[in-house]
C-alpha cells in the first residue's frame, strides 16, 4: 500500500473576488497566508527592537517613525489585496490601477475599507480552515483489522 501526502494547496491558496460596493470589487486572499504572517511577525520584531530603548518616561518620536496602522495597510495591500476592479480613482478623478502601493494608500485613507478587508480576509481563512478540516475528516475505507505490512523478515540463508 502506498502512502500519500495530503495536498491541500487548492484550499490553502484560496483567493476570491468580494464586492465592496456595486461598483468596486477586491480580489482577496486569506488573512492567514504564510507570506502575510511572516511579514507581520517580522514587523512586530522590528518594532520591538526599535522600541526596546524607549521608556515610558521619555518616549521619543522621530520623523522616520511610521504608525502601526500604516504598516498594516502596507502589509494588507501587498499580501491580502491581490487585485481590484471598478471605480477606484485618485484625487484628480483618474482611474488608479492595482498595485500594492496603491492598495496601501487606499486602505490608509479609508478606515471602513481597512476594516472590511480585514474581516473578509479573516472569513476566507475561516472558511478554508473548515474546508481543510472536512477534507481531513472524510472517512477513509474501513480496515479489516488485520495486520498489514511486510510480515516476517526473510532469513539470509
C-alpha positions as CSV (number, residue, x, y, z in Angstrom):
1,X,0.0,0.0,0.0
2,X,1.4,3.4,-1.0
3,X,1.5,6.3,1.5
4,X,0.2,9.6,0.3
5,X,0.9,13.1,1.4
6,X,-2.3,15.1,1.6
7,X,-2.0,18.2,-0.6
8,X,-4.4,21.0,0.4
9,X,-2.8,23.8,-1.6
10,X,-6.0,24.4,-3.5
11,X,-7.8,25.0,-0.3
12,X,-4.9,26.9,1.3
13,X,-4.2,29.3,-1.5
14,X,-7.8,30.5,-1.8
15,X,-8.4,33.8,-3.4
16,X,-11.8,35.2,-4.1
17,X,-13.4,38.3,-5.6
18,X,-15.5,40.2,-3.0
19,X,-17.9,43.0,-3.8
20,X,-17.2,46.1,-1.6
21,X,-19.8,48.2,-3.4
22,X,-21.9,47.7,-6.5
23,X,-19.0,49.4,-8.4
24,X,-15.9,48.1,-6.7
25,X,-14.6,44.5,-6.1
26,X,-11.4,43.3,-4.5
27,X,-9.6,40.0,-5.1
28,X,-8.7,39.0,-1.6
29,X,-6.6,36.1,-0.2
30,X,-6.7,34.6,3.3
31,X,-5.5,36.5,6.3
32,X,-3.5,33.5,7.4
33,X,-1.4,33.3,4.3
34,X,2.2,32.4,5.0
35,X,3.7,35.5,3.3
36,X,1.4,37.9,5.3
37,X,2.0,36.1,8.6
38,X,5.8,36.1,8.1
39,X,5.8,39.8,7.2
40,X,3.6,40.6,10.2
41,X,5.9,38.7,12.5
42,X,8.9,40.5,11.1
43,X,7.3,43.9,11.5
44,X,6.5,43.1,15.1
45,X,10.1,42.0,15.8
46,X,11.4,45.2,14.2
47,X,9.1,47.4,16.2
48,X,10.0,45.6,19.4
49,X,13.7,46.1,18.6
50,X,13.3,49.8,17.8
51,X,11.2,50.4,20.9
52,X,13.5,48.4,23.3
53,X,15.5,51.6,24.1
54,X,12.4,53.6,24.9
55,X,11.0,54.1,28.4
56,X,7.6,55.4,29.4
57,X,9.1,58.5,31.0
58,X,10.9,59.6,27.8
59,X,9.1,58.4,24.7
60,X,10.6,59.9,21.6
61,X,9.1,60.2,18.1
62,X,11.2,60.8,15.1
63,X,10.4,61.9,11.5
64,X,11.3,58.3,10.3
65,X,8.7,56.7,12.6
66,X,5.7,55.1,10.9
67,X,2.3,54.4,12.5
68,X,1.4,50.8,13.1
69,X,-1.8,51.3,11.1
70,X,0.2,52.5,8.0
71,X,2.4,49.4,8.3
72,X,-0.7,47.2,8.5
73,X,-2.0,49.0,5.4
74,X,1.2,48.2,3.5
75,X,1.0,44.5,4.5
76,X,-2.6,44.2,3.6
77,X,-2.0,46.0,0.3
78,X,0.9,43.7,-0.6
79,X,-0.2,40.3,0.7
80,X,-4.0,40.3,1.1
81,X,-5.5,42.5,-1.7
82,X,-4.4,40.8,-4.9
83,X,-6.3,42.9,-7.4
84,X,-9.3,45.2,-7.8
85,X,-11.8,46.2,-10.4
86,X,-14.2,49.1,-10.6
87,X,-14.2,52.8,-10.0
88,X,-11.1,53.5,-7.9
89,X,-9.8,56.9,-8.7
90,X,-7.1,59.3,-7.4
91,X,-7.9,62.9,-6.2
92,X,-7.9,64.1,-9.9
93,X,-10.5,61.6,-10.9
94,X,-8.2,59.3,-12.9
95,X,-8.6,55.6,-12.7
96,X,-6.0,54.0,-10.4
97,X,-4.6,50.6,-11.4
98,X,-4.0,48.0,-8.7
99,X,-0.5,47.9,-7.2
100,X,0.5,47.0,-3.6
101,X,1.4,50.7,-3.1
102,X,-1.9,52.0,-4.4
103,X,-3.8,49.4,-2.2
104,X,-1.8,50.6,0.9
105,X,-2.6,54.2,0.1
106,X,-6.3,53.4,-0.4
107,X,-6.5,51.5,2.9
108,X,-4.7,54.2,4.8
109,X,-7.2,56.8,3.7
110,X,-10.4,54.7,4.3
111,X,-10.9,53.1,7.7
112,X,-14.2,51.4,6.6
113,X,-12.4,49.7,3.8
114,X,-9.5,48.7,6.0
115,X,-11.9,47.0,8.5
116,X,-13.8,45.4,5.6
117,X,-10.7,43.9,4.1
118,X,-9.6,42.5,7.5
119,X,-13.0,41.0,8.2
120,X,-13.3,39.4,4.7
121,X,-9.8,38.1,4.7
122,X,-10.4,36.5,8.1
123,X,-13.6,35.0,6.8
124,X,-11.8,33.5,3.9
125,X,-9.2,32.0,6.3
126,X,-12.0,30.5,8.5
127,X,-13.8,29.0,5.5
128,X,-10.6,27.5,4.2
129,X,-9.7,26.0,7.6
130,X,-13.2,24.5,7.9
131,X,-12.9,23.1,4.4
132,X,-9.5,21.6,5.1
133,X,-10.8,20.1,8.3
134,X,-13.7,18.5,6.4
135,X,-11.3,17.1,3.9
136,X,-9.1,15.6,6.5
137,X,-12.0,14.2,8.5
138,X,-13.6,12.4,5.5
139,X,-13.7,8.8,6.4
140,X,-11.3,6.6,4.5
141,X,-12.2,3.0,3.6
142,X,-12.5,0.9,6.7
143,X,-9.8,-1.6,7.8
144,X,-10.4,-5.3,8.2
145,X,-8.4,-5.1,11.4
146,X,-5.8,-7.5,10.1
147,X,-2.1,-6.5,10.3
148,X,-0.7,-5.3,7.0
149,X,2.9,-4.8,6.1
150,X,5.9,-6.9,5.4
151,X,5.2,-9.6,7.9
152,X,8.2,-11.9,8.9
153,X,11.6,-10.9,7.8
154,X,13.2,-13.4,5.4
155,X,16.2,-15.2,6.7
156,X,19.5,-14.7,4.9
157,X,20.2,-18.4,4.4
